[in-house]
């Protein structure tokens, strides 16, 4: 649910991993104030646009008040 309806979002700098994969990390909080870290993998399309190819959301340490 936090990915679809986050209470807040903080987008971090995209990173290119050694294997060429591009990841976008996003800090989110849910309606209860619990912190989450979502890691999106991105894939370059033939038209040079970027598309999300996967997402892994895990609880982050701490709580946002």
VENLINPE-V732203 format. One record per backbone hydrogen bond with DSSP energy under -1.0 kcal/mol. NH is the residue of the N-H (numbers start at 1). CO is the residue of the C=O. E is the energy in kcal/mol with one decimal. If there is no record, write none. Layout:
BEGIN
NH	CO	E
NH	CO	E
END
This chain:
BEGIN
5	1	-2.7
7	29	-3.1
8	29	-1.1
10	27	-2.9
12	25	-2.5
15	23	-2.7
17	21	-3.5
20	17	-2.6
23	15	-2.9
24	40	-2.7
26	38	-2.8
27	10	-3.1
28	36	-2.4
29	8	-1.7
30	34	-2.0
33	30	-1.7
36	28	-2.9
37	58	-2.8
38	26	-2.9
39	56	-2.6
40	24	-2.9
41	54	-2.1
42	22	-2.8
43	51	-2.8
45	49	-3.2
48	45	-2.0
51	43	-2.1
53	41	-3.2
54	41	-1.1
56	39	-1.9
58	37	-2.3
60	35	-2.5
64	33	-2.2
END
